[in-house]
């Protein structure tokens, strides 16, 4: 009497699958950090341009000063 055994084997080794998932996660992390760095760099350039404009135009500096004063007032009110 013959009997057949049907064993299913995975198409990919579990360790290889884990390694691929790890590499993909690392890749995504690097990409996100790079995008965050680019965004910070763009913001820094924009800030430098605004500061240069504020040094050249007193009206811009006055607007910035008023904005900072209002923000400081809001922050201090929470302590009273």
Secondary structure, DSSP 8 states (H G I E B T S, - for coil): ----------SS-HHHHHHHHHHHHHHHHHHHHHHHHHHHHHHHHHHHHHHHHHHH-HHHHHHHHHHHHHHHHHHHHTT-
